[in-house]
Amino acid sequence: MMEAFLVSTGIVALAEIGDKTQLLALLLAAKFRKPVPIVFGILVATLVNHALAGAIGNWLMTLISPHSLRWILGISFIAMAGWMLIPDTLNDETARFSERLGVFGATFIAFFLAEMGDKTQIATVALAAKYHAYWWVIAGTTLGVMLANAPVIWIGDKAAKALPIKLVHRIAAGVFAILGVSALVGIGS
């Protein structure tokens, strides 16, 4: 259980650095300058999004044989490794939201939508399927998102620019590749 939590936290925290949702967190912080409702909006959006993704991962476990699942997970993790090396951008559509919803509501909706189909959401599906530890994976992936985004909200642009994003993405890609190869050869199954 602890392995599921720690791997989920680490891999998602690394994957989130330089991600479009981290850019969105920075934009929200600059626009609203109210860190508390932004942090809570991101937390709730991530919990809901990753809970759904984890449920899909658990559901896939029931449909797919362990042998097939091992191959699907291995290939998925290796694909995630490659995806980590592609820089993210934030399009203007994601950054637009209604100010009528307030800071929390606007953050929740913008962040929830930005996470749809994002690397960390796909990773959550795969990690939930791999570890059979739904709550530990959701707690870990959510903590990973918060570890990467909360400092950006509180400290802002300086913290985001100080990180060697390419190196962090390469490390995350390496971790995903190791998870993929270990799944393919049956380590940890």
Phi, psi and omega per residue, in radians:
M1 nan -0.773 -3.115
M2 -1.158 -0.600 3.094
E3 -1.080 -0.773 3.120
A4 -1.030 -0.763 -3.137
F5 -1.134 -0.856 -3.068
L6 -1.199 -0.752 3.116
V7 -1.138 -0.753 3.124
S8 -1.077 -0.763 3.126
T9 -1.094 -0.897 -3.073
G10 -1.105 -0.838 -3.067
I11 -1.163 -0.689 -3.130
V12 -1.286 -0.662 3.091
A13 -1.054 -0.764 3.105
L14 -1.162 -0.755 -3.112
A15 -1.143 -0.510 -3.067
E16 -1.344 -0.391 -3.096
I17 -1.204 2.109 -3.106
G18 1.434 0.028 -3.134
D19 -1.280 2.814 -3.136
K20 -1.055 -0.551 3.131
T21 -1.258 -0.496 3.044
Q22 -1.231 -0.665 3.046
L23 -1.102 -0.683 3.090
L24 -1.106 -0.743 3.105
A25 -1.026 -0.719 3.113
L26 -1.119 -0.752 3.101
L27 -1.102 -0.744 3.122
L28 -1.105 -0.733 3.126
A29 -1.109 -0.719 3.141
A30 -1.217 -0.652 -3.093
K31 -1.274 -0.849 -3.003
F32 -1.686 -0.501 -3.114
R33 0.913 0.673 3.083
K34 -2.318 1.485 -2.998
P35 -1.091 -0.626 -3.051
V36 -1.105 -0.924 3.121
P37 -1.167 -0.474 3.084
I38 -1.186 -0.821 3.130
V39 -1.052 -0.787 -3.140
F40 -1.173 -0.646 3.077
G41 -1.085 -0.748 3.105
I42 -1.156 -0.731 -3.141
L43 -1.054 -0.877 -3.099
V44 -1.165 -0.754 3.121
A45 -1.059 -0.736 3.141
T46 -1.175 -0.758 3.117
L47 -1.025 -0.818 -3.123
V48 -1.145 -0.844 -3.103
N49 -1.077 -0.843 -3.086
H50 -1.292 -0.502 3.047
A51 -1.108 -0.737 3.081
L52 -1.140 -0.760 3.139
A53 -1.118 -0.735 3.112
G54 -1.125 -0.664 3.097
A55 -1.100 -0.683 3.087
I56 -1.114 -0.753 3.101
G57 -1.047 -0.775 3.107
N58 -1.139 -0.680 3.120
W59 -1.114 -0.727 3.118
L60 -1.065 -0.580 3.115
M61 -1.049 -0.583 -3.104
T62 -1.384 -0.356 -3.080
L63 -1.644 -0.425 -2.968
I64 -1.991 2.407 3.126
S65 -1.111 2.651 -3.140
P66 -0.977 -0.656 3.136
H67 -1.142 -0.835 3.127
S68 -1.138 -0.722 3.136
L69 -1.052 -0.704 3.114
R70 -1.016 -0.770 3.140
W71 -1.208 -0.740 3.121
I72 -1.078 -0.803 3.134
L73 -1.114 -0.773 3.139
G74 -1.024 -0.831 3.128
I75 -1.165 -0.680 3.125
S76 -1.090 -0.779 3.138
F77 -1.143 -0.669 3.103
I78 -1.172 -0.690 3.063
A79 -1.093 -0.691 3.093
M80 -1.087 -0.638 3.102
A81 -1.045 -0.786 3.095
G82 -1.146 -0.705 -3.133
W83 -1.111 -0.580 3.134
M84 -1.076 -0.447 -3.088
L85 -1.488 -0.063 3.108
I86 -1.685 2.106 -3.114
P87 -1.115 2.505 3.092
D88 -1.572 2.639 2.992
T89 -2.279 2.751 3.120
L90 -1.936 2.034 3.128
N91 -1.434 2.786 -3.080
D92 -1.100 -0.512 -3.135
E93 -1.076 -0.725 -3.124
T94 -1.150 -0.612 -3.074
A95 -1.355 -0.205 -3.120
R96 -1.574 2.358 3.070
F97 -2.787 2.882 -3.069
S98 -1.418 2.253 3.099
E99 -1.319 -0.202 3.104
R100 -1.148 -0.351 -3.096
L101 -1.443 -0.154 -3.067
G102 1.430 3.007 -3.076
V103 -1.120 -0.845 -3.137
F104 -1.061 -0.887 -3.104
G105 -1.084 -0.767 3.133
A106 -1.134 -0.709 3.113
T107 -1.131 -0.821 -3.134
F108 -0.972 -0.915 -3.085
I109 -1.144 -0.830 -3.119
A110 -1.082 -0.765 -3.090
F111 -1.247 -0.721 3.113
F112 -1.026 -0.825 -3.133
L113 -1.167 -0.660 3.133
A114 -1.162 -0.510 3.141
E115 -1.343 -0.318 -3.110
M116 -1.097 2.095 -3.140
G117 1.273 0.174 -3.134
D118 -1.337 2.845 3.133
K119 -0.936 -0.765 -3.070
T120 -1.238 -0.531 3.081
Q121 -1.216 -0.765 3.113
I122 -1.123 -0.709 3.095
A123 -1.079 -0.661 3.128
T124 -1.104 -0.735 3.086
V125 -1.026 -0.861 -3.090
A126 -1.160 -0.732 -3.137
L127 -1.160 -0.670 3.099
A128 -1.138 -0.677 3.109
A129 -1.200 -0.632 -3.111
K130 -1.259 -0.802 -2.951
Y131 -1.623 -0.245 -3.121
H132 0.944 0.589 -3.095
A133 -2.368 1.216 -3.004
Y134 -0.829 -1.022 -3.040
W135 -1.134 -0.638 3.134
W136 -1.192 -0.686 3.116
V137 -1.175 -0.797 -3.137
I138 -1.083 -0.779 3.112
A139 -1.078 -0.729 -3.129
G140 -1.194 -0.797 -3.121
T141 -1.185 -0.642 3.102
T142 -1.147 -0.780 3.092
L143 -1.067 -0.700 3.105
G144 -1.042 -0.761 3.101
V145 -1.090 -0.764 -3.108
M146 -1.188 -0.675 3.110
L147 -1.078 -0.597 -3.131
A148 -1.441 -0.564 -3.016
N149 -1.696 -0.612 -3.102
A150 -1.028 -0.782 3.112
P151 -1.063 -0.605 3.119
V152 -1.111 -0.683 -3.134
I153 -1.216 -0.772 -3.073
W154 -1.353 -0.712 -3.050
I155 -1.724 -0.568 3.037
G156 1.542 -2.640 -2.994
D157 -1.010 -0.648 -3.091
K158 -1.071 -0.755 3.140
A159 -1.158 -0.738 -3.119
A160 -1.115 -0.668 -3.118
K161 -1.346 -0.368 -3.092
A162 -1.354 -0.329 -3.104
L163 -1.420 2.383 3.047
P164 -1.364 1.474 -2.966
I165 -1.024 -0.721 3.137
K166 -1.069 -0.742 3.119
L167 -1.123 -0.772 3.130
V168 -1.061 -0.741 3.119
H169 -1.155 -0.645 3.096
R170 -1.143 -0.692 3.096
I171 -1.114 -0.810 3.109
A172 -1.060 -0.727 3.105
A173 -1.069 -0.718 3.103
G174 -1.087 -0.730 3.124
V175 -1.136 -0.777 3.091
F176 -1.068 -0.721 3.133
A177 -1.100 -0.740 3.108
I178 -1.098 -0.761 3.096
L179 -1.076 -0.708 3.140
G180 -1.127 -0.840 -3.135
V181 -1.141 -0.721 3.140
S182 -1.113 -0.625 3.080
A183 -1.173 -0.716 -3.120
L184 -1.144 -0.634 -3.138
V185 -1.582 -0.038 3.041
G186 1.530 0.258 3.108
I187 -1.310 2.299 3.085
G188 1.406 0.135 3.127
S189 -1.471 nan nan
